[in-house]
Amino acid sequence: MKFKSLVIAGIALLSLSVTACKSKPKLLTPEEVTKMVDEKVAKEKEVLGPELDKLCEAQTPQYVKEAVDKLVADAAAAQATPAQ
């Protein structure tokens, strides 16, 4: 009984390996790859978009303040430098 089941399993494995070697994997076309990437990016944008907007709104005042401070410092430095 055990020998019979081993023989059947061996035959099944052999037939599976023969058919597996003949089949070729299906490769994606460039259009399919582009579509998949676009879909994944769109899903990530849906999730991350609102969070990034919140971060941007929270950090914008600090960025504006830093830019204004730099412009004021540059203007003060330009006035302090004697003209040649």
C-alpha positions in Angstrom: 0.0 0.0 0.0 2.8 2.4 0.9 4.8 1.5 -2.2 1.7 2.1 -4.4 1.1 5.6 -3.0 4.8 6.4 -3.5 4.6 5.3 -7.1 1.5 7.4 -7.7 3.1 10.4 -6.0 6.2 9.9 -8.1 4.2 9.7 -11.3 2.3 12.9 -10.4 5.5 14.7 -9.6 7.1 13.6 -12.9 4.1 14.7 -14.9 3.9 18.0 -13.1 7.6 18.7 -13.7 7.3 17.8 -17.4 4.3 20.2 -18.0 5.9 22.9 -15.9 9.0 22.9 -18.1 7.0 23.3 -21.2 5.0 26.3 -20.1 6.5 29.8 -20.3 5.8 32.5 -17.8 3.5 35.2 -18.9 5.4 38.5 -18.9 3.7 41.8 -18.4 3.6 44.2 -21.3 4.9 47.8 -20.7 1.3 49.0 -20.7 0.3 46.6 -18.0 3.3 47.5 -15.9 2.5 51.2 -16.3 -1.1 50.6 -15.4 -0.2 48.7 -12.2 2.3 51.3 -11.1 -0.2 54.1 -11.7 -2.9 52.3 -9.7 -0.5 51.8 -6.8 0.6 55.4 -6.8 -3.0 56.6 -6.9 -3.8 54.4 -3.9 -0.8 55.8 -2.0 -1.8 59.3 -2.9 -5.2 58.8 -1.5 -3.8 57.7 1.8 -0.8 60.0 2.1 -2.2 63.1 0.4 -4.2 64.4 3.4 -1.4 63.7 5.8 1.1 65.6 3.6 -1.3 68.5 3.3 -1.6 68.7 7.1 2.2 68.7 7.4 2.6 71.4 4.7 0.0 73.6 6.4 1.7 73.2 9.8 5.2 73.9 8.5 4.4 76.8 6.1 4.5 79.6 8.7 7.9 78.5 9.9 9.3 78.3 6.3 7.9 81.8 5.5 9.4 83.2 8.7 12.8 81.7 7.9 12.7 83.1 4.4 11.8 86.6 5.6 14.5 86.5 8.2 17.1 85.5 5.6 16.0 88.3 3.3 16.1 90.9 6.1 19.6 89.6 7.1 20.8 89.8 3.5 19.4 93.3 3.0 21.1 94.4 6.3 24.4 92.9 5.2 24.2 94.6 1.8 23.6 98.0 3.4 26.5 97.5 5.9 28.9 96.6 3.1 30.6 99.7 1.7 30.2 100.4 -2.0 33.4 99.9 -4.0 
